[in-house]
Amino acid sequence: MKRYKLRIPVPAGKLETVIDDPETARRGLLLVAHPHPLFGGTLDNKVVTTLARAATEAGWVSVRPNFRGVGRSDGTFDDGIGETDDLLAVARFVEESYPGLPWALAGFSFGAYVQHRLRRRLDARRLVLVAPAVTMYEFDPVPPDTVVIFGDADELIPPAEIRQWAEKQGIATRIIPGAGHYFHGKLKELKQAFEEACPC
């Protein structure tokens, strides 16, 4: 595996981005979005790195940007609107180095909100929403192949609200018993659920 650390040009300026490339037998590209930048969310978040590692081990190139205003990324928080534009620019930039590979999108909490918006503008084989912040943001309908992963002990986004939202969409859920919003002590189970959700 090879790791690249870049600052990719986007509408906000440049976004700090880490790309992990398995180098051989690449199956696709996974873009991972981290949780809320105003509450400590970064590309190094343990949920984000768990998803990226699982993807890379399965032969996917994982792409983890820091949202605008985080780390070495330019710009200021834009409530998910500008962040969506930025991620689309990251995707287009990355595609130039990996032509023809399909996308999958994954987002955690606030990152799930941004990714569900991006999915309307970027074709992807799978959209994986981890503990999506459905009580904090207005989520639009998502494609039927979307998968939602959450813990039944989520202390931030009520599990019943996530389940109800997913059922209204008619989309698959993977519920991790005993897992809170940040999946403390449950990263192994999260990784397994993600691998099951995203064979793509």
Beta strands, then each sheet from edge to edge (+ up, - down):
strand 1: 2-10
strand 2: 13-21
strand 3: 28-33
strand 4: 60-65
strand 5: 103-108
strand 6: 126-130
strand 7: 147-151
strand 8: 172-176
sheet 1: 1+ 2- 4+ 3+ 5+ 6+ 7+ 8+
end
